[in-house]
Amino acid sequence: MEWLHRIFQRSPEIALFLSLAIGYWVGQIRFGKFQFGGVGGTLLAAIVISQVGVTVDNGVKSVMFAVFIYAVGYQSGPGFVSSLNRKSLREIAMSAFMAFAGLITVLVCAKLFHLNKGLAAGLAAGGMTQSAIIGTAGDAIAHLGLSADQVKSMQADVAVGYAVTYVFGTLGAIIVCVNILPRILGQGLKEASIEAEQAMSGSAEPAMGPGMVSALPELFGRVFRVDSGAGKTIKQIELAEHDMVVIEKVSRAGEPVEPAPEFVLSRDDIVLVVGHRKQMVEVGARLGPEVPDSGGLSLVMRTRRAVFTAEGMNHTTIAELRKSVERQLRHGVYIESITRAGQSVPVLPETRVEHGDVMTFYGTAADTKRAALAAGYEMEYTYKTDLIYMGVGLALGLLIGLIVIHISGIPLTLGSGGGCLVSGLLFGWMRGKYPMYGVMPAAASQLLRDFGLTAFVAVVGLNAGLQAEVTIRQSGVTLFLLGVVVTIVPLLLTLLFGRYVLRYDNAAMLAGALAGSRSSNPAFGGVLDKAESSVPTVPFAITYTIANVLLTLLGPLVVGLA
């Protein structure tokens, strides 16, 4: 292995990218329903590669983590601020209780088993599966006033603690949310989702979850030849179906006619109707027989995305939103989908829309443009990132991270990670308020988060070196068992808190809220798989956004208090 050592000495970047490649490959391997994922796989790969002997400059680690945590805050900003209101008190309480329960459990374990600050922080990061804690805890350790060797050793312990406890941290969250929770509530996730959908929509038709496509599309177009509808105006036909269908084109004697609201239809007119499936079936009886497309009535429809920021409309249900908007504004426009914090939200009448939601509208180019401007601001399909905005945000976050407050002799600081998180939240929220600034396409944000975090974790693992092997040999079993405790205890306490204090009585909604309060995407994926519905997304999106912030801040708290 001497040749590898020489290569890594000349170009340590090779070890970094090799760790990423091997780590993501390992992360894709399935053990039943479990996967290490890219972050866990990269850390394990980096620790193994580090045995050859390699050191990467800590400046790389700092830059990568700052970029990652800023992107997390930036994406969460609009939703996080929007969630801080009375209507989200249950979700806020759920997330706060989980963070508090996790903190207390970690501190008790650290006290009883005499863990140093690094191992305690690693226990929190792995047991709670919050990788960002590695960075915020590392920053806090650097401000303890210790020698360089002590700081390096303790930061390496953070990585080791995370690596040992991460596996069960992921599995435990899945087990509690998918298997234990339904037993405690005595209700299956699928049955609970159907019940919630009925309450929200008045029907038992399932809401589509991620990757699901209905064999019976909700929106489509049909061509009819006017017979029974002769003598009626276009407006009368549309109002009869509660504006759930729109007559987009009319042809009379082979010539196109402007479909004005007061236009009176005549026998044998050919009309193109676009709308919802249920009303489309009924409108045929009001108009006449369906015919093949003819008379040049083809029409190109489009989808357009917009970030919902309409003033005075936050936390409004879709049904209320529809009633409050003038007919002329909503005419010909349909909400095709809604995403919140990157997750699909069911488009049901009683679904509440939140500022920061991304709404996809379906209709003609002019209609969707009008709807996007009314909803907030359009999310244009652009690949360019506003690097001026991003650079200022990162610089401000790093400045915030320099602030150290001493309480009873204990130095408390957000560090560069916490500072960039706060800055990201602020700049993400401002982007929602002033959309002309700060463009960051979703793909760019995803790359910053994925590459930033995994590169950071790779550097931590590479610099851990031989210490990882020693620590695992000495405390591996103890750390693993403590990880089981830190995983299960906060989850069960929060589950009971949600059921008996916050009064969640629907298993699917509680499972979504619980997975979100742990910011556990694997657990949420298991919940969606069992529920076969996107209904659990509604509470998950709020608790996940808040938990991403609260759990990340556990790093400096554990370091300061352990």
C-alpha positions as CSV (number, residue, x, y, z in Angstrom):
1,M,0.0,0.0,0.0
2,E,3.1,2.3,0.0
3,W,2.4,3.3,-3.6
4,L,-1.1,4.5,-2.6
5,H,0.3,6.4,0.3
6,R,2.7,8.2,-2.1
7,I,-0.1,9.0,-4.5
8,F,-2.3,10.4,-1.7
9,Q,0.5,12.5,-0.4
10,R,1.1,14.1,-3.8
11,S,-2.6,14.6,-4.5
12,P,-4.9,14.1,-1.4
13,E,-7.8,15.2,-3.6
14,I,-7.7,11.8,-5.2
15,A,-8.5,10.2,-1.9
16,L,-11.4,12.7,-1.4
17,F,-13.1,11.9,-4.7
18,L,-12.3,8.2,-4.4
19,S,-14.1,8.2,-1.1
20,L,-17.2,9.8,-2.7
21,A,-17.3,7.3,-5.5
22,I,-16.8,4.2,-3.3
23,G,-19.1,5.7,-0.7
24,Y,-22.0,6.3,-3.0
25,W,-21.5,2.8,-4.5
26,V,-21.7,1.2,-1.0
27,G,-24.6,3.5,-0.1
28,Q,-26.7,2.0,-3.0
29,I,-26.4,-1.6,-1.7
30,R,-29.6,-2.8,-0.1
31,F,-29.7,-4.9,3.1
32,G,-33.5,-5.7,3.1
33,K,-35.1,-2.2,3.2
34,F,-31.9,-0.6,4.6
35,Q,-29.3,1.4,2.7
36,F,-26.3,3.2,4.1
37,G,-27.0,6.1,1.7
38,G,-24.4,8.3,0.2
39,V,-23.4,10.1,3.4
40,G,-23.0,7.0,5.5
41,G,-21.2,5.1,2.7
42,T,-18.8,7.9,2.1
43,L,-17.8,8.2,5.8
44,L,-17.2,4.4,6.0
45,A,-15.2,4.5,2.7
46,A,-13.1,7.5,3.9
47,I,-12.3,5.9,7.2
48,V,-11.0,2.7,5.4
49,I,-9.0,4.8,2.9
50,S,-7.5,6.8,5.7
51,Q,-5.7,3.7,7.0
52,V,-3.3,4.1,4.1
53,G,-2.3,7.5,5.5
54,V,-3.7,10.7,4.0
55,T,-4.6,14.2,5.3
56,V,-6.8,16.7,3.6
57,D,-6.6,20.4,4.5
58,N,-9.3,21.4,7.0
59,G,-10.1,24.5,4.9
60,V,-11.7,22.2,2.3
61,K,-13.9,20.7,5.1
62,S,-15.0,24.2,6.3
63,V,-15.9,25.4,2.8
64,M,-17.8,22.3,1.9
65,F,-19.9,22.3,5.1
66,A,-20.6,26.1,4.8
67,V,-21.9,25.6,1.3
68,F,-24.0,22.6,2.3
69,I,-25.6,24.1,5.4
70,Y,-26.3,27.4,3.6
71,A,-28.2,25.5,0.8
72,V,-30.2,23.6,3.5
73,G,-31.2,26.9,5.1
74,Y,-31.9,28.6,1.8
75,Q,-34.3,25.9,0.7
76,S,-36.0,25.7,4.1
77,G,-36.3,29.5,4.6
78,P,-39.8,30.2,3.1
79,G,-41.3,27.1,4.6
80,F,-39.7,27.6,8.0
81,V,-40.9,31.2,8.5
82,S,-44.3,30.2,7.1
83,S,-44.6,27.4,9.6
84,L,-44.1,29.6,12.7
85,N,-47.8,30.4,13.3
86,R,-50.7,29.3,15.4
87,K,-52.0,26.8,12.8
88,S,-48.8,24.9,12.9
89,L,-48.4,24.7,16.7
90,R,-48.8,21.0,16.8
91,E,-46.0,20.4,14.3
92,I,-43.8,23.0,16.0
93,A,-44.3,21.3,19.4
94,M,-43.7,17.9,17.9
95,S,-40.3,19.0,16.4
96,A,-39.3,20.9,19.5
97,F,-40.1,18.0,21.8
98,M,-38.1,15.5,19.6
99,A,-35.1,17.8,19.7
100,F,-35.4,18.3,23.4
101,A,-35.9,14.6,24.1
102,G,-32.9,13.8,21.9
103,L,-30.7,16.3,23.7
104,I,-31.6,15.0,27.1
105,T,-31.1,11.4,26.1
106,V,-27.6,12.1,24.7
107,L,-26.5,14.1,27.8
108,V,-27.7,11.4,30.1
109,C,-25.9,8.7,28.1
110,A,-22.7,10.8,28.0
111,K,-22.8,11.4,31.8
112,L,-23.5,7.8,32.7
113,F,-20.8,6.3,30.4
114,H,-18.3,9.1,30.6
115,L,-18.2,10.0,26.9
116,N,-16.1,13.0,25.8
117,K,-17.7,15.8,24.0
118,G,-16.7,14.4,20.6
119,L,-18.2,11.0,21.1
120,A,-21.4,12.5,22.6
121,A,-21.9,14.7,19.6
122,G,-21.2,11.8,17.3
123,L,-23.8,9.8,19.3
124,A,-26.3,12.6,18.7
125,A,-25.5,12.8,14.9
126,G,-25.7,9.1,14.3
127,G,-28.5,8.2,16.7
128,M,-30.7,11.0,15.4
129,T,-29.4,10.6,11.8
130,Q,-28.7,14.3,11.5
131,S,-25.4,14.4,9.6
132,A,-25.2,18.2,9.9
133,I,-24.4,17.8,13.6
134,I,-21.0,16.6,12.6
135,G,-20.2,20.0,11.3
136,T,-21.9,22.2,13.9
137,A,-20.3,20.1,16.7
138,G,-16.9,20.3,15.0
139,D,-17.1,24.1,14.9
140,A,-18.1,24.2,18.6
141,I,-15.2,22.0,19.5
142,A,-12.8,24.3,17.7
143,H,-13.9,27.1,20.0
144,L,-13.2,25.3,23.2
145,G,-9.7,26.6,23.6
146,L,-8.1,23.2,23.4
147,S,-4.8,22.4,21.7
148,A,-4.7,21.5,18.0
149,D,-4.1,17.8,18.7
150,Q,-7.0,17.7,21.2
151,V,-9.3,19.4,18.7
152,K,-8.4,17.0,16.0
153,S,-8.8,14.0,18.2
154,M,-12.2,15.1,19.5
155,Q,-13.5,16.0,16.0
156,A,-12.4,12.6,14.8
157,D,-14.5,11.1,17.7
158,V,-17.5,12.9,16.3
159,A,-17.1,11.0,13.0
160,V,-16.5,7.7,14.7
161,G,-19.5,8.1,17.0
162,Y,-21.6,8.9,13.9
163,A,-20.3,6.0,11.9
164,V,-21.0,3.4,14.7
165,T,-24.5,4.6,15.5
166,Y,-25.9,5.7,12.1
167,V,-26.9,2.3,10.9
168,F,-29.4,1.6,13.7
169,G,-30.3,5.3,13.8
170,T,-31.8,4.8,10.3
171,L,-33.3,1.4,10.9
172,G,-34.8,2.3,14.3
173,A,-36.7,5.3,12.8
174,I,-38.2,3.1,10.1
175,I,-39.2,0.4,12.7
176,V,-40.9,2.9,15.0
177,C,-42.7,4.9,12.3
178,V,-43.8,2.0,10.1
179,N,-44.2,-0.9,12.5
180,I,-44.6,0.2,16.1
181,L,-46.7,3.4,15.6
182,P,-49.6,1.7,13.8
183,R,-49.8,-1.0,16.6
184,I,-50.0,1.7,19.3
185,L,-52.8,3.5,17.5
186,G,-54.5,0.3,16.4
187,Q,-54.8,1.6,12.8
188,G,-52.9,0.6,9.6
189,L,-51.2,3.4,7.7
190,K,-53.1,2.6,4.5
191,E,-56.5,2.6,6.2
192,A,-55.6,5.8,8.1
193,S,-54.6,7.5,4.8
194,I,-57.9,6.6,3.2
195,E,-59.7,8.0,6.2
196,A,-57.7,11.2,6.1
197,E,-58.4,11.6,2.4
198,Q,-62.1,11.2,2.9
199,A,-62.1,13.9,5.5
200,M,-60.1,16.2,3.2
201,S,-61.9,15.6,0.0
202,G,-65.2,13.8,0.7
203,S,-64.2,10.9,-1.5
204,A,-62.2,7.7,-1.1
205,E,-60.2,8.2,-4.2
206,P,-56.5,8.0,-3.3
207,A,-54.2,11.0,-3.5
208,M,-51.2,10.3,-5.7
209,G,-47.9,9.9,-3.9
210,P,-44.4,10.3,-5.3
211,G,-43.9,8.2,-8.5
212,M,-47.6,7.4,-8.7
213,V,-49.5,8.0,-11.9
214,S,-53.3,7.5,-12.2
215,A,-54.5,5.2,-15.0
216,L,-57.5,7.7,-15.2
217,P,-55.9,11.1,-15.6
218,E,-57.7,13.9,-13.7
219,L,-57.2,16.5,-16.4
220,F,-57.7,16.1,-20.1
221,G,-59.5,17.4,-23.2
222,R,-62.4,16.1,-25.3
223,V,-64.2,17.3,-28.5
224,F,-68.0,17.4,-28.7
225,R,-70.5,18.1,-31.4
226,V,-73.2,20.4,-29.9
227,D,-76.7,18.9,-29.9
228,S,-78.5,19.2,-26.5
229,G,-76.4,22.2,-25.6
230,A,-77.7,24.3,-28.5
231,G,-79.1,27.7,-27.4
232,K,-76.9,27.8,-24.2
233,T,-74.0,30.2,-23.7
234,I,-70.5,29.0,-23.0
235,K,-70.7,30.5,-19.5
236,Q,-74.0,28.6,-18.7
237,I,-72.3,25.3,-19.7
238,E,-69.2,26.0,-17.6
239,L,-71.1,27.2,-14.5
240,A,-73.3,24.1,-14.7
241,E,-70.2,22.1,-14.0
242,H,-69.0,24.5,-11.2
243,D,-66.2,25.8,-13.5
244,M,-64.5,22.5,-13.4
245,V,-64.5,22.4,-17.2
246,V,-63.6,25.1,-19.7
247,I,-64.6,25.4,-23.4
248,E,-61.3,26.5,-24.9
249,K,-62.2,26.4,-28.7
250,V,-65.3,26.5,-30.8
251,S,-65.6,25.8,-34.5
252,R,-68.8,26.7,-36.5
253,A,-69.2,25.5,-40.1
254,G,-65.4,24.7,-40.2
255,E,-64.4,28.2,-39.1
256,P,-62.9,29.0,-35.6
257,V,-65.0,31.3,-33.3
258,E,-63.9,33.2,-30.3
259,P,-65.2,31.3,-27.2
260,A,-66.5,34.4,-25.3
261,P,-68.5,33.7,-22.1
262,E,-71.7,35.0,-23.7
263,F,-71.3,33.2,-27.0
264,V,-74.4,31.2,-27.8
265,L,-73.8,27.7,-29.1
266,S,-75.7,26.3,-32.1
267,R,-76.4,22.8,-33.2
268,D,-73.5,21.1,-34.9
269,D,-70.9,23.5,-33.5
270,I,-67.7,21.6,-32.6
271,V,-66.2,22.5,-29.2
272,L,-63.0,21.6,-27.4
273,V,-63.5,21.1,-23.6
274,V,-60.7,20.8,-21.1
275,G,-61.3,19.9,-17.5
276,H,-61.7,17.3,-14.7
277,R,-62.6,13.7,-15.4
278,K,-65.8,13.6,-13.4
279,Q,-67.3,16.8,-14.9
280,M,-66.1,15.8,-18.4
281,V,-68.4,12.7,-18.3
282,E,-71.3,14.9,-17.2
283,V,-70.7,17.7,-19.7
284,G,-71.2,15.4,-22.6
285,A,-74.9,15.0,-21.6
286,R,-75.3,18.8,-21.7
287,L,-73.5,19.4,-25.0
288,G,-73.9,16.4,-27.3
289,P,-71.9,13.4,-28.5
290,E,-68.2,13.1,-28.4
291,V,-66.4,13.2,-31.8
292,P,-62.9,12.7,-33.1
293,D,-60.7,15.9,-33.2
294,S,-61.7,17.9,-36.2
295,G,-61.9,21.5,-37.5
296,G,-58.4,22.4,-36.3
297,L,-59.4,22.3,-32.6
298,S,-56.1,21.0,-31.3
299,L,-54.6,23.1,-28.6
300,V,-51.2,23.0,-26.9
301,M,-51.5,23.1,-23.1
302,R,-48.7,23.8,-20.7
303,T,-47.7,23.5,-17.1
304,R,-46.1,26.4,-15.2
305,R,-44.6,26.4,-11.7
306,A,-45.0,29.2,-9.1
307,V,-44.0,29.8,-5.5
308,F,-47.0,30.6,-3.5
309,T,-46.6,33.9,-1.6
310,A,-50.0,35.5,-2.2
311,E,-50.6,38.1,0.6
312,G,-53.4,37.2,3.0
313,M,-53.7,33.7,1.6
314,N,-51.3,31.8,3.8
315,H,-52.7,28.6,5.5
316,T,-55.8,28.8,3.3
317,T,-57.5,25.6,2.1
318,I,-57.7,24.9,-1.7
319,A,-61.5,25.1,-1.4
320,E,-61.3,28.5,0.3
321,L,-58.7,29.7,-2.1
322,R,-61.0,28.8,-5.0
323,K,-63.9,30.7,-3.6
324,S,-61.9,33.8,-2.8
325,V,-60.5,34.2,-6.3
326,E,-62.6,35.9,-9.0
327,R,-63.9,33.6,-11.7
328,Q,-62.1,35.5,-14.5
329,L,-58.8,34.9,-12.7
330,R,-59.2,31.2,-12.1
331,H,-60.9,30.5,-15.4
332,G,-59.1,27.8,-17.4
333,V,-56.5,27.1,-14.8
334,Y,-56.1,23.9,-12.7
335,I,-53.7,23.1,-9.9
336,E,-51.9,20.0,-11.2
337,S,-49.6,19.4,-8.2
338,I,-48.2,21.0,-5.0
339,T,-44.8,20.3,-3.4
340,R,-43.7,21.4,0.0
341,A,-40.1,21.1,1.2
342,G,-39.5,19.0,-1.9
343,Q,-42.3,16.5,-1.1
344,S,-45.6,16.1,-2.9
345,V,-48.7,17.4,-1.1
346,P,-52.1,16.0,-2.0
347,V,-54.3,18.4,-4.0
348,L,-57.5,18.0,-2.0
349,P,-60.2,20.6,-1.1
350,E,-59.2,20.7,2.5
351,T,-55.4,20.8,1.9
352,R,-54.0,24.0,3.3
353,V,-51.5,25.8,1.1
354,E,-48.5,27.5,2.8
355,H,-46.2,30.3,1.7
356,G,-43.2,28.7,0.0
357,D,-45.3,25.9,-1.5
358,V,-44.5,25.2,-5.2
359,M,-47.7,25.0,-7.2
360,T,-47.8,23.6,-10.7
361,F,-50.7,25.0,-12.8
362,Y,-52.1,23.4,-15.9
363,G,-53.8,25.3,-18.7
364,T,-53.1,27.5,-21.7
365,A,-49.9,29.6,-21.8
366,A,-51.9,32.8,-21.1
367,D,-54.0,31.3,-18.3
368,T,-51.1,29.7,-16.4
369,K,-49.1,32.9,-16.7
370,R,-52.0,34.8,-15.1
371,A,-52.3,32.2,-12.3
372,A,-48.6,32.2,-11.6
373,L,-48.4,35.9,-11.1
374,A,-51.5,35.9,-8.9
375,A,-50.1,33.0,-6.7
376,G,-46.8,34.7,-6.1
377,Y,-43.9,34.5,-8.5
378,E,-43.1,32.1,-11.3
379,M,-40.3,29.6,-11.0
380,E,-38.6,29.9,-14.3
381,Y,-36.8,26.9,-15.8
382,T,-33.3,28.4,-15.5
383,Y,-29.9,26.9,-14.8
384,K,-28.2,30.0,-13.6
385,T,-27.6,30.7,-9.9
386,D,-27.4,34.3,-8.5
387,L,-23.8,33.9,-7.2
388,I,-23.8,37.5,-5.9
389,Y,-26.7,36.8,-3.6
390,M,-25.2,33.4,-2.6
391,G,-21.8,34.9,-1.9
392,V,-23.1,37.7,0.3
393,G,-25.3,35.1,2.2
394,L,-22.3,32.8,2.9
395,A,-20.1,35.7,4.0
396,L,-22.7,36.9,6.4
397,G,-23.2,33.4,7.8
398,L,-19.5,32.9,8.4
399,L,-19.4,36.3,10.2
400,I,-22.3,35.2,12.5
401,G,-20.4,32.0,13.2
402,L,-17.5,34.0,14.7
403,I,-19.7,35.3,17.5
404,V,-19.0,33.5,20.8
405,I,-21.1,34.0,24.0
406,H,-19.8,32.8,27.3
407,I,-22.4,31.5,29.8
408,S,-21.1,30.4,33.2
409,G,-17.7,30.0,31.6
410,I,-19.0,27.8,28.8
411,P,-18.3,29.2,25.3
412,L,-21.5,28.8,23.2
413,T,-21.3,29.6,19.5
414,L,-23.2,28.7,16.3
415,G,-19.9,28.3,14.5
416,S,-19.7,28.6,10.7
417,G,-22.2,25.9,10.3
418,G,-24.9,27.4,12.5
419,G,-24.2,30.8,11.2
420,C,-24.6,29.8,7.5
421,L,-27.8,27.9,8.5
422,V,-29.3,31.1,10.0
423,S,-28.1,33.1,7.0
424,G,-29.5,30.6,4.6
425,L,-32.9,30.7,6.3
426,L,-32.9,34.5,6.2
427,F,-31.8,34.8,2.5
428,G,-34.2,32.0,1.5
429,W,-37.1,33.8,3.2
430,M,-36.0,37.1,1.5
431,R,-36.0,35.3,-1.9
432,G,-39.6,34.4,-1.3
433,K,-40.5,38.0,-0.5
434,Y,-38.4,39.6,-3.3
435,P,-38.2,37.0,-6.1
436,M,-36.2,39.3,-8.4
437,Y,-33.1,38.4,-6.4
438,G,-31.3,35.2,-5.4
439,V,-32.2,32.6,-8.0
440,M,-31.0,29.2,-7.1
441,P,-32.5,26.4,-9.3
442,A,-33.6,23.3,-7.4
443,A,-31.0,21.2,-9.2
444,A,-28.2,23.6,-8.2
445,S,-29.4,23.6,-4.6
446,Q,-29.5,19.8,-4.6
447,L,-26.0,19.6,-5.9
448,L,-24.7,22.0,-3.2
449,R,-26.3,20.0,-0.5
450,D,-25.3,16.5,-1.7
451,F,-21.7,17.4,-2.7
452,G,-21.1,19.8,0.2
453,L,-22.2,17.3,2.8
454,T,-20.5,14.2,1.4
455,A,-17.3,16.0,0.6
456,F,-17.3,17.4,4.2
457,V,-17.9,13.9,5.7
458,A,-15.2,12.5,3.4
459,V,-12.6,14.9,4.7
460,V,-13.7,14.2,8.3
461,G,-13.3,10.5,7.7
462,L,-9.9,10.8,5.9
463,N,-8.5,12.9,8.7
464,A,-9.8,10.5,11.4
465,G,-7.0,8.2,10.4
466,L,-6.0,5.4,12.7
467,Q,-7.9,6.9,15.7
468,A,-11.1,5.5,14.3
469,E,-9.9,2.0,14.5
470,V,-8.7,2.5,18.1
471,T,-11.9,4.1,19.3
472,I,-14.1,1.5,17.7
473,R,-12.0,-1.3,19.2
474,Q,-12.3,0.3,22.7
475,S,-15.9,1.7,22.7
476,G,-17.5,0.3,19.6
477,V,-20.1,-2.0,21.3
478,T,-20.9,0.5,24.0
479,L,-21.4,3.2,21.4
480,F,-23.6,1.0,19.3
481,L,-25.9,0.1,22.2
482,L,-26.0,3.8,23.3
483,G,-27.0,4.6,19.7
484,V,-29.9,2.2,20.0
485,V,-31.0,4.1,23.1
486,V,-30.6,7.5,21.5
487,T,-32.6,6.4,18.5
488,I,-35.5,4.6,20.2
489,V,-36.1,6.6,23.4
490,P,-36.7,10.1,21.8
491,L,-38.9,8.5,19.0
492,L,-41.1,6.6,21.5
493,L,-41.4,9.6,23.8
494,T,-42.3,11.9,20.9
495,L,-44.8,9.3,19.6
496,L,-46.6,9.2,22.9
497,F,-46.4,13.0,23.2
498,G,-48.0,13.4,19.8
499,R,-50.7,10.8,20.5
500,Y,-51.8,11.8,24.0
501,V,-50.8,15.4,24.4
502,L,-51.1,16.8,20.8
503,R,-54.0,14.5,20.1
504,Y,-52.9,13.1,16.7
505,D,-55.6,10.4,16.3
506,N,-54.8,9.4,12.7
507,A,-51.9,6.9,12.3
508,A,-50.8,8.2,8.8
509,M,-50.7,11.8,9.9
510,L,-48.8,11.0,13.1
511,A,-46.3,8.8,11.2
512,G,-45.6,11.7,8.8
513,A,-45.2,14.2,11.7
514,L,-42.9,11.8,13.6
515,A,-40.7,11.0,10.6
516,G,-40.5,14.7,9.9
517,S,-39.6,15.6,13.5
518,R,-36.6,13.3,13.1
519,S,-35.8,14.7,9.6
520,S,-35.7,11.0,8.6
521,N,-36.2,10.6,4.9
522,P,-35.8,6.8,5.0
523,A,-38.5,6.5,7.6
524,F,-40.8,8.8,5.6
525,G,-40.2,6.7,2.5
526,G,-41.3,3.7,4.5
527,V,-44.4,5.5,5.7
528,L,-45.4,6.5,2.1
529,D,-44.8,3.0,0.9
530,K,-47.1,1.5,3.5
531,A,-49.7,4.3,3.3
532,E,-49.8,4.2,-0.6
533,S,-50.7,7.9,-0.4
534,S,-49.1,11.3,-0.1
535,V,-51.4,12.4,2.8
536,P,-48.6,11.9,5.4
537,T,-46.7,14.6,3.6
538,V,-48.9,17.3,5.0
539,P,-47.5,17.2,8.6
540,F,-44.1,15.8,7.5
541,A,-43.3,18.9,5.4
542,I,-43.7,21.2,8.4
543,T,-42.0,19.1,11.1
544,Y,-39.2,18.2,8.7
545,T,-38.4,21.9,7.9
546,I,-38.4,22.8,11.6
547,A,-36.4,19.7,12.7
548,N,-33.7,20.4,10.1
549,V,-33.0,23.6,12.0
550,L,-33.5,22.4,15.6
551,L,-31.6,19.1,15.2
552,T,-28.7,20.8,13.5
553,L,-28.3,23.2,16.4
554,L,-27.9,20.2,18.8
555,G,-24.3,20.1,17.8
556,P,-23.1,23.1,19.8
557,L,-25.5,22.4,22.6
558,V,-24.2,18.8,23.1
559,V,-20.6,20.1,23.0
560,G,-21.4,22.9,25.4
561,L,-23.3,20.8,27.9
562,A,-21.9,17.3,27.7
